[in-house]
Amino acid sequence: MTRNPALDGLRGLAALLIICTHCGVPGTRAGFLGVDIFFVLSGFLITSLLAVEIDRTGKIDLGRYSLARMLRLYPPLLIFLIAYVLLAGGNTQAFRDAAVAGLFLSDYLKQPPLIAHTWSLAVEFHYYLIWPLLALLIIRGRSWQTQIAVLSGLYVAGTAWRLSTMYLSGGWSGYPTFDTRLSGLLLGGLTAILAARYAGDGRIVKLAPWLGVLLAITIAGTPGSPIAMSVPMIVVELCTAGLILALLGNRGVVFRALASKPLVYTGMISYSLYLWHVLAALALPAETVWYWKLPAVLVLTYLIATVSWFAVEAPAMAFRHRLGTRPAANQAQAMPAP
């Protein structure tokens, strides 16, 4: 499988939605649902890689897999956390907070605003830990119908768990935790199995513009409240899954829009964009209006993310490839979700 630029573009769009939310752009109060776009994408990409390896070898090289994930996750994160500790005064509490984020525990342990967004990295990390063995159990020796049935059941169960947690708590308590945010990653895995038969299906390609419109309406019309964790989150997840299947056809107006160079580049550097944009947003005075705040944050974070990509991320990925950890499938490298 070759790299699909539109998937990078979709990732870039998700990152921009999250940045717009943190900058207070009107109509993007629920732009944080861009995280769920990331989760579905990540579940799809990781499962695609694992499925190819399982089909080819009947097993998963856990050493290679783990090293690849660590080389992708840690280099940019460590640079970011060092900067955070310095900005926070280098005190004991700052080191503790950085350690919590570095150990990927931010989804269950409360963090200060500057690094609270690392909860999504923790969710992905926990998924990376458990998914290879589960994928092996679900995929190896099973018919595609069985794989789809099992993954569909897991997605429904994960969604039901999130909804029950949300309604019982009556608030945001279940928003950042691994157990309540697993549904998007599971749907991504289901999408990877469906892709073997329906990727680029003409009917889905024709449906893609409508999925894009529904996605935009859902995010624009959802308030910045826990209600976003219910029907809106489900709609975003399902629209993202449909868009992935459509984009794999490498054609259509949505593919061309998302495969544009600015969005593809944004997707390529989206990990560092996500890491650094909160620092940039909080560095500005609280009363800064969004139409000044957004361009300032974008300029600063694009500069930092560009330096991070060329100085840290790309060399780490090249080193990974030299060590023989290049994945069997290269369907737009799986990245940590914001």
Secondary structure as UniProt FT lines:
FT   HELIX           5..22
FT   TURN            23..24
FT   TURN            26..27
FT   TURN            29..30
FT   HELIX           31..33
FT   HELIX           34..57
FT   HELIX           62..87
FT   TURN            88..89
FT   HELIX           92..102
FT   TURN            103..104
FT   TURN            106..108
FT   TURN            113..115
FT   HELIX           116..118
FT   HELIX           119..139
FT   TURN            140..141
FT   HELIX           144..169
FT   TURN            173..174
FT   TURN            178..180
FT   HELIX           182..198
FT   TURN            199..200
FT   HELIX           202..221
FT   HELIX           226..229
FT   HELIX           231..247
FT   TURN            248..249
FT   HELIX           253..258
FT   HELIX           261..268
FT   HELIX           270..283
FT   TURN            286..287
FT   HELIX           290..308
FT   HELIX           309..313
FT   HELIX           314..322
FT   TURN            323..324
//
